[in-house]
Amino acid sequence: MKPPLYGARRSVFTCTVFMMFVHLVLAYGVYHEAEQVKKREQKLWFLGSFFWFLLTLSGGIFAAAAFWLMHCSNLKDTPLKSR
């Protein structure tokens, strides 16, 4: 006899493992891109590549999106307008 909520617990475990995998892949991608930014002798904003890795590992897609906006998008090249 299976314990109560066996299927629900298994689903939660499966979802957790999948999300851990997604966070690891995103964090590795951000780390790799941060290293490439350093090799191109461009500036990393706020943190080094390892700390961007840790931030993405804990923050997931939101941290990866922040990294992309600061380092890879066209917004980084937009000059500030003087008032």
C-alpha positions in Angstrom: 0.0 0.0 0.0 1.3 3.4 -1.0 1.4 6.2 1.6 -1.1 9.0 1.2 -0.1 11.8 -1.2 2.6 9.6 -2.7 2.0 11.0 -6.2 2.0 14.6 -5.1 5.3 14.2 -3.2 6.8 12.5 -6.2 5.6 15.4 -8.4 7.0 18.0 -6.1 10.4 16.2 -6.0 10.5 15.9 -9.8 9.7 19.6 -10.1 12.3 20.6 -7.6 15.0 18.5 -9.3 14.0 20.1 -12.7 14.2 23.6 -11.3 17.6 22.9 -9.7 18.8 21.8 -13.1 17.4 24.9 -14.8 19.1 27.1 -12.2 22.4 25.3 -12.7 22.3 25.7 -16.5 21.3 29.4 -16.2 24.1 30.0 -13.7 26.7 28.3 -15.8 25.6 30.3 -18.8 25.9 33.6 -16.9 29.3 32.6 -15.5 30.5 31.7 -19.0 29.3 34.9 -20.5 30.7 37.0 -17.6 34.1 35.4 -18.3 33.7 36.3 -22.0 32.9 39.9 -21.0 36.1 40.0 -18.9 38.2 38.6 -21.9 36.8 41.3 -24.1 38.1 43.7 -21.5 34.6 45.1 -20.9 33.3 46.1 -17.5 31.2 43.8 -15.4 28.6 45.7 -13.5 28.4 45.4 -9.7 29.9 41.9 -9.2 32.5 39.5 -10.5 31.7 36.5 -12.6 31.6 34.1 -9.6 29.2 36.3 -7.8 27.0 36.6 -10.8 27.0 32.8 -10.9 25.9 32.6 -7.2 23.3 35.3 -7.8 21.8 33.5 -10.8 22.0 30.2 -8.9 19.7 31.6 -6.2 17.7 34.1 -8.3 17.1 32.0 -11.4 15.7 33.7 -14.5 15.3 37.1 -12.8 19.1 37.3 -12.1 19.9 36.0 -15.5 17.6 38.6 -17.1 19.3 41.4 -15.0 22.7 40.2 -16.2 21.5 40.2 -19.8 20.0 43.7 -19.5 23.2 45.1 -18.0 25.8 43.3 -20.2 24.3 42.0 -23.4 21.3 44.1 -24.4 21.3 47.4 -26.4 20.3 49.2 -23.2 23.9 49.1 -22.0 25.1 51.3 -24.9 22.3 53.9 -24.5 24.0 57.2 -23.5 22.4 59.1 -20.7 20.8 62.4 -21.7 21.9 65.4 -19.8 19.2 67.7 -18.4 
